[in-house]
Amino acid sequence: MILPRRQILLAAAGTALLAPLPAGATETEVAALIRDLVGDAKLNPGRVKLDIPLLVENGNAVPLTVSVDGPDRVASIHIYAERNPLPHVANFYFGPHAGPPRVSTRMRLATSQTVRAVAKLADGTCWSDSIDLIVTLAACVE
């Protein structure tokens, strides 16, 4: 028996709706990623400024800016989103002749969560900031 095209499309659409959504990471997984980055160094609060809206209407393109205060050279900045399917969002590396340690970008967020920024300085110290935000329309679910 050959099914009409409409029945095939309806069956395919129903199957797509039943597919499980990708799971987000856990706080433990993100903590392990950060521990891999910082190693034995202590993760200090402060010096890093994460600027991101606290209420996000659409998680598809969330703007954020990260800057680091102080005279010490910044080697890298790392962004983590705790409940995204892929929580390690971005890495930015700075050479010895780089300008001020400041980056701006956009990222996708799966749901309301904590976003973390970690800066690793050239002297090996690590600094961080985090913001809890609310996302009203989720992304990262395809």
N, C-alpha and C positions, 0 to 999 in steps of 0.2 A: 504494500500500500504506500502510495506517495502522498506525503503531507503537503498541504498548501503552504505557500511561503509565509503567510500570516501566522500560522501555528508554529512554524519553526522559529520565527522571530520572537514570538511570545515565550516560547520555551527557553530560548537563549537568554532573554531578558530576565526571566524568573530565576534562572541558574545564576546569573551575575549578581542578583540581589541577595542570594543565599551565601555567596562567597564570604569567608571571614575577612574582617579588616586586619591590616597588618598591626601587630602588637607594638606598643611603644616600649621604650627602654625603661628600666627601673632605676631608682636612685642608687642602688648598689652597683649596677653596671656603669653608671656615669662616674661614681666614686672610683671605681677600678680604672676607668680610662684616665681620670685626672691623676691617680696614683702612678700610673704608667708614665705620665708626662713629667710629674714633679720628682719622682723617685723618692729619695730619703729627705728631700728638702721640706721644710714646713710651709704650708699654704697659709699665707698671711692675708687677713682682710685689709682693705684699703688700697690707696694709690691707683687702683683701677676704677674707672668710671664707666659704667654701662648705661647708656642712654637709649631706652626703648619704651614705647607706650605701655602703660599699665593695663589699658583696655584696648584690645585689638578686635576690630570688626570682622576682618577677613584674614585668615592665617596664611593665605597664598603668597603674600609679599609684605612681610613685616620689616619696617626699617629699623636699623640699629646702628649706633655709633659706640665705639670703644676707644677710650683714651687712657694714657698712663701718665701720672704726674711724677715729677722728680727729675733729678739731674742724671740718674744712672741710665745707661744704654739698655734699651729693651731688645731682647733677642727674638721673642715671638709672642703672639697673642692667639689664644685658642677660644672658640665659642662652643658651648654645649647646650643642648635643649633636652631636658631630662625625659620627656615623654614622647619624643619623636621616634619613629622606627629606626632611624640612623641618628643617634644622639650627638655624634661629633660633627658639628655643622661646618666649621671652617677653621683654617690655620692661616696666620699671616706672619711672615718672617721679615726681620729688619736687619739689614747689613750695617756695618760700622759707620757708613756715610749717609744713612737714612735720615730723613727729616723727623719732625716730631712724631712720637708713636701714637697715631690716631688712624682708625679705619672706620669706614662707613660702608654698609652693604644692606642687602635685604635677604631674609630667609623665610622658609616655610615652617609653619608650626602646626602640628597635628591636633593639639588641644590646649586647654589652659594648663600652664606648667611653670616651672622655674627655668630661667635661662641663666647660664653662668658664663663669665668671661675670666680667663686665667692668663696672666702675663708672666712670662719667664724672662728674667733680666739676665744680662751678660754675666753678672757675678754669681748666678745660680739661685738667687732668691726668687720666690714665686709669690705673686699677689693675685687677689681675686675680688670679684664683685658678683652679686646675683640679684635677680629681680623676679618676683612672682607676678605673673600676668594672667589675664583672663582673655581667652579667645572665644568669640561668639560664633564664628563660622570656621570650622576646622579645615585644614589642608592635609597633605601627605596621606591621603586615604585611597589613592588609586593603586 
